Amino acid sequence: MARPRNEDRRNAILSAATRAIASQGLGAPTAVIAKEAGVSNGSLFVYFNTKAVLLNELYVALKTEMATTALAGLPAESEPREQLLQMWTQWLHWATAGPEKRRALAQLQVSDDITADSHQAVYSASSAIADLLERSRAGGPMQDAPLSFVLTLTNAIAETTIDTVIREPAEAETLIRVAFDAIWRVVAGA
């Protein structure tokens, strides 16, 4: 008879995997992850059948957390600019508050182990971000550019901003706002 799964233990494994991948990369051994989580290596495989399953579930969990945080509390009645500013600010605060999550996610995003199903789950979880960018660029200089290009450009500016905020935390709010103003001019032309 299979042992019942404990959600706290599962979350401990995901947290340990985040830390291990952030510090050791995708090659971090499951034994290290299990030890960090306070479980046996065998217990890890009760929750995640393979390391690839663990990586996929971690990828989906981190991307979903990031999207959920970025989209939390967006005022539906506000103009796209105000919504995008709030989403941008919340996204960057999430990334700078959890540098291990950001580093692990950077590794996972380029992993060949991440499946099409995981990418689809992430796309579904973050579709409201894409919708907001679509509304924001309507009529602007990026209106005819592929959405994937707009997302990549936005992410590049975000990553640069996050790196700078981590180095200069006293300037965080100013840097986040300056970067947003640049994004808005590029996307919306305003």
C-alpha positions in Angstrom: 0.0 0.0 0.0 1.4 3.4 -1.0 2.2 5.9 1.8 0.0 9.0 1.9 1.7 12.1 0.6 2.2 15.0 2.8 1.8 18.5 1.2 4.3 20.0 3.6 6.9 17.4 2.7 6.2 17.9 -1.0 6.7 21.7 -0.6 9.9 21.1 1.4 11.3 19.1 -1.5 10.3 21.8 -4.0 12.0 24.5 -1.8 15.1 22.3 -1.4 15.2 21.8 -5.1 15.0 25.5 -5.7 17.9 26.1 -3.4 20.0 23.3 -4.8 19.4 24.2 -8.4 20.1 27.9 -7.7 23.5 27.0 -6.1 24.5 23.9 -8.1 22.6 24.1 -11.3 20.3 21.4 -12.9 22.9 18.7 -12.1 22.2 19.0 -8.4 21.8 15.4 -7.2 18.5 14.3 -5.9 20.3 13.0 -2.8 21.4 16.6 -2.0 17.8 17.8 -2.6 16.4 15.1 -0.4 18.9 15.8 2.4 18.2 19.6 2.2 14.4 18.8 2.4 14.9 16.5 5.4 13.7 13.4 3.6 15.3 10.3 2.4 16.2 10.0 -1.3 13.6 7.2 -1.6 10.9 9.5 -0.1 11.7 12.2 -2.7 10.8 9.6 -5.4 7.5 8.9 -3.6 6.5 12.5 -4.4 8.3 12.8 -7.8 8.7 9.7 -9.8 11.8 11.0 -11.6 14.1 14.0 -11.4 12.6 15.2 -14.7 9.1 15.2 -13.0 10.6 17.1 -10.1 12.1 19.7 -12.5 8.9 20.1 -14.4 6.7 20.5 -11.3 9.2 23.0 -9.9 9.2 25.0 -13.1 5.4 25.1 -13.2 5.2 26.0 -9.5 7.8 28.9 -9.8 6.3 30.3 -13.0 2.8 30.1 -11.6 3.9 31.8 -8.3 5.6 34.5 -10.3 2.5 35.1 -12.5 0.1 35.0 -9.6 2.1 37.5 -7.6 2.5 39.8 -10.6 -1.2 39.8 -11.3 -2.5 40.0 -7.7 -5.0 42.7 -7.1 -4.9 44.3 -10.6 -7.8 46.8 -10.6 -10.0 45.7 -13.5 -11.4 49.2 -14.0 -8.0 50.8 -14.4 -6.3 51.8 -17.7 -3.8 49.3 -19.1 -0.9 51.6 -18.2 -1.8 51.5 -14.5 -2.4 47.8 -14.6 0.9 47.2 -16.4 2.7 49.3 -13.8 1.3 47.4 -10.9 2.0 44.0 -12.6 5.6 45.2 -13.4 6.2 46.4 -9.9 4.9 43.2 -8.3 6.8 41.0 -10.7 10.1 42.8 -10.0 9.5 42.7 -6.2 8.9 38.9 -6.4 12.1 38.4 -8.4 14.3 40.6 -6.1 12.8 39.2 -2.9 13.6 35.6 -3.9 16.9 35.5 -5.8 17.2 31.7 -5.4 13.8 31.3 -7.1 14.9 33.5 -9.9 18.2 31.7 -10.4 16.5 28.3 -10.3 13.9 29.5 -12.8 16.6 30.8 -15.1 18.1 27.3 -15.1 14.8 25.5 -15.6 13.7 27.8 -18.5 16.6 26.4 -20.6 16.3 22.8 -19.5 15.6 20.2 -22.2 13.7 18.3 -19.4 10.9 20.8 -19.3 8.0 19.3 -21.3 5.6 20.9 -23.7 2.8 20.2 -21.2 4.7 22.2 -18.5 5.2 25.1 -20.9 1.5 24.9 -21.7 0.6 25.0 -18.0 2.8 28.0 -17.5 1.3 29.7 -20.6 -2.2 29.2 -19.2 -1.2 30.5 -15.8 0.3 33.7 -17.3 -2.1 34.3 -20.1 -3.5 37.4 -18.3 0.0 38.9 -18.6 0.0 38.4 -22.3 -3.5 39.8 -22.6 -2.4 42.9 -20.7 0.6 43.4 -23.0 -1.7 43.0 -26.0 -4.0 45.7 -24.7 -1.0 47.9 -23.8 0.6 47.8 -27.2 -2.6 48.3 -29.2 -2.0 51.4 -31.4 1.6 51.6 -30.3 4.9 51.0 -32.2 5.0 47.3 -31.1 1.4 46.6 -32.2 2.5 44.5 -35.2 5.5 42.8 -33.6 5.1 39.2 -32.6 4.0 38.9 -29.0 6.9 36.5 -28.3 9.2 39.4 -29.3 7.5 41.9 -27.0 7.6 39.4 -24.1 11.3 38.7 -24.7 12.1 42.4 -24.9 10.1 43.1 -21.7 11.8 40.2 -19.9 15.3 41.5 -21.0 14.6 44.9 -19.5 13.1 43.3 -16.4 16.2 41.1 -15.9 18.5 44.1 -16.2 16.4 46.0 -13.8 16.3 43.1 -11.3 20.1 42.8 -11.4 20.5 46.5 -10.8 18.0 46.5 -7.9 19.8 43.7 -6.3 23.1 45.6 -6.5 21.4 48.9 -5.5 18.5 48.1 -3.2 18.2 51.7 -1.9 17.3 52.8 -5.4 14.8 49.9 -6.0 11.6 51.9 -6.4 13.2 54.6 -8.6 14.8 52.0 -10.9 11.6 50.0 -11.2 9.7 53.1 -12.2 12.3 54.3 -14.7 12.4 50.9 -16.3 8.6 50.8 -16.5 8.5 54.2 -18.1 11.0 52.9 -20.8 8.9 49.7 -21.3 5.7 51.8 -21.7 7.3 54.1 -24.3 8.6 51.0 -26.2 5.4 49.1 -26.0 2.7 51.8 -26.2 4.6 54.7 -27.7 3.4 57.0 -25.0 
